[in-house]
Amino acid sequence: MATRPLKVLIVDDEPLARARLRTLLDAQPGVQVVGEAGDGMAALEACQRLHPDLVLLDIAMPGLDGIQTAHRLAACSPAPAVVFCTAFDAHALSAFEARALDYLVKPVRAERLAQALDKARTFLAGRADTGIAASRDHLCARLRGSLRRIPVDEIHYLLADEKYVVVHHARGEDLIEESLKALETEFKGRFLRIHRNCLVARAQLVELRRTPDGHVQAILRDVAQPLDVSRRCLAQLRQQLQPS
């Protein structure tokens, strides 16, 4: 049975840039360009009509820019995969915070485009298998103006701290500007809530241990300090840990 082609929407305010991307995409197997748009609002309207699998999205556009457009696309159901194509690599951090799958710097090279298309296919296949959007394999942290990618499988626990979340991972700690609730929803089952301000990696959780004064603590494999478990979270946590 033939595989359905990957439906792609090109969004860029420069006609020449759109034409170049279309030429590159035409040379890629299993790809169908379903449309083009010259700005963010037109892109949102085109997505409603055409239901693309993937949006190749410029960032610096008049009106609704690419980052704003990507955040709105993320609210669609189902949301298309997004890959940014831009002349400015300074936007990389904002792009990954908008949950883009990849970030291509113009002039886009054919081999990098092919890699981005493969990422989109993997993302879409994961969503088809589970019935929900595939979660990211990394989080992004700001580090002295640069971008640090933290692999999700290296995360030990996540701790809310005012408007930030502190990511405790195999290489140390980093701050990210995401909500604990959104992370819990995205990585449902992979991170478990032990307190209103803390999620722990399920793979890290060794045991729940009761202290002499009656409190319960979570013991993690690679974390020396036990973490407090709130009474409010305890019943649900135990239920989640029951063998299926």
N, C-alpha and C positions, 0 to 999 in steps of 0.2 A: 504494500500500500504506500503510495507516494506521500511524503511529508509535506504539510502545508507550508507555503512560503512565509517568511518573516515579513510582516507588513510594517513598512517604515514611513513615518512622516518627517519631512525635512522642514526645519524652522530656522530662518535666517533673514535678516532685513536686507541683505545684499544679494541681488539676483545672481551675480557671478559666483558667489559662494554656494548658493543653492545648486547652480548648474554643475559646479565641480563635484559636489557631493553626490548628485544624481549620477554623474558619469562613473564615479568610483563604485557606487552601489550597483549600477548596471553590470559591472564586471564581477560582482560577487554572486556565487551560486545560491539559490534558495532565498532570494530577496525580492520583494515587490514594493516599489515606491508607490504608495497609495495617494500621496498628495504633498503639497508644499504650503507654507504659510510664511508671511513676512513680518509678523509681530506676535506678541504673546496672546492677545485677545483672539486673533485669527487662529492661533494654534489651539486654543481651548475649544473654539467652535468646530474646528476641523476634527479634533479628537472625538467630539460628541457624534459627528456624522460618520467618520471613517473607522473609528475603533482600531487605531494602529496598535501593533504589539510594541513598537519601539519608536521613540521620538528622538531625533538628532536635533539638539537644541542649542542655538547660539545664546550667549549671555548678554552681551552689550547690545540691547535693542531699545528703540524709543518706546515710551509708554511702559507697559508691563514687561520688565526685563526677564531674562531666562531663569534666574533664581526664583523670582516671584511666580513665574509660570510653572516651574517644577513643583513648588509647594502646592499649588492649586491642582496640578495633575495628580499629585499623591493622594488627594482626597477623592478621586474618581474611583468607581468600582465597576470593573477592575481597573487598577491604575496601570498605564503603560510603563514599560521600562524607559528610563531616560539616560541618554548619554550626551554630555555637553561637548560642543565643538566651538572653540573660541580662540581668538588671537592672543588672549591675555592669560598667562598661567598664574597670575596673582589671585585668580578667583577659585583656585582649586579647593581651598578649605571650605568655602561657602557651598561649592558644588557638592562635595561629599556630605556636608551637613544636610543638604537637600535630598540626600539618599540617591544621588546619581550612581549608576553602575560603573561609569567610566568617564574620563575627562580627556578629550583629544584637543591638542593644540594645533591651530592652523599654521601652515598648510597641512591638512590631514594626510597621513601616509596610508597607502592601501593596506599594508600589513597591520598597522595599528587599528584601522577600521575593522579589519577581519577579526582581530582579537575582541574588540568591543561587541561585534555581532555575536560572537561565540558566548560572551558573558550574558548577553540578552537572552539567547536561546536557553542557557542553563537556568537563568532566573525564571523564565516562563515555564520551563519544564518542571521546576520545583513547585511552582504555584499550581500547575495542572495536577501534579501527583497528590498534593495535600489539600487542594481546594482553597488555600489561602495564599496570600502573598509571601514569597520566600523572604526570610529575614536576612539581614546583612551578615557577612562573615567577618566584619571588623567594625570598630567604632573609630571616630576621629576626634583627636584632641588638639587644642592650640598649644604650641610650645614655642615661646619667644617669636611669635609671628609666623611660624612654619607649621606644617601639618605632621602629626604623628598618627599612624594607623595602628590600632591596637587589635590584634586578632581576638575574636570573641572566645575562641577555645583556650586563650591564655588568661581570661578574666577569672579572678577568684570571687570577688563580690563587688557590689555597687552600693555606695553610701551617699544619700542625699545630704547636701550641705548648702542651705539657703537656696539660691537660684541655680546652683551647680550640682553635678553628680561627680563624686570622686570614684574613679575606676581603680580598684586595687587589682593588679595583674602580675604576671610572672616577672616583669621587668621593673616594677615599681608602682607609682601612683600617677594619675593624670586627671585633670579636670575636663569635663565635657559639659556643654550647654544643652542638655536634653533632660526631659522629666523622667523620674523613676517610673511613673505610671505608664508612659509611652513605651519605655524599654520593657517593662513587664508584659505589656500587651504584645509587642513585636516578638519577644523571645519566650512566649508562653511555654511553660514546661521546662525550659532550659535554665531559667533563673527563677528561684522560689523566694517569695516574700517571707521574711522572718520577723520583720518589724516595719512600722509605717515608713521608716527612712532607710530600709536596707533590703537588698535582694542578694541572694547567694547563688553561685553556680551549682546546679544540681550535681554535676560530676565531682565537685569539690566536697560535698557534704558527707562526712564520715558517720557522724552520730549526733543524736540529741541527748545531752547529758544534764541531769537535774543536779543542782548544787545543794549543799546542806541547808541553805535557807529557803529552798523550794523553788527557786528560779530555774528556768531552762535555758541552756546555752547550745549553740550550734558549733560543732567541732569540724573545722575544715582541714582537708588533707595538707595543704601547703601554706596554712596561716597559723602562726604560733598562738595568737590571742583568740580565745573563744569569743563568739559573738552572741549577744543577748537575743533571746527569742521572746517576743511579747505574748502575753496571754491571749490577746485578740487574734494573733496569727497562728497560734499553736495548733488548734484543732484542724484548720484547713491544711496546714503544713503536714501534719501526720497523715491526713487523708491522701495528700499528693504523694507521699512516700510509700503508701501501701502498694504491694506488687499487683500488677494488673492481671 
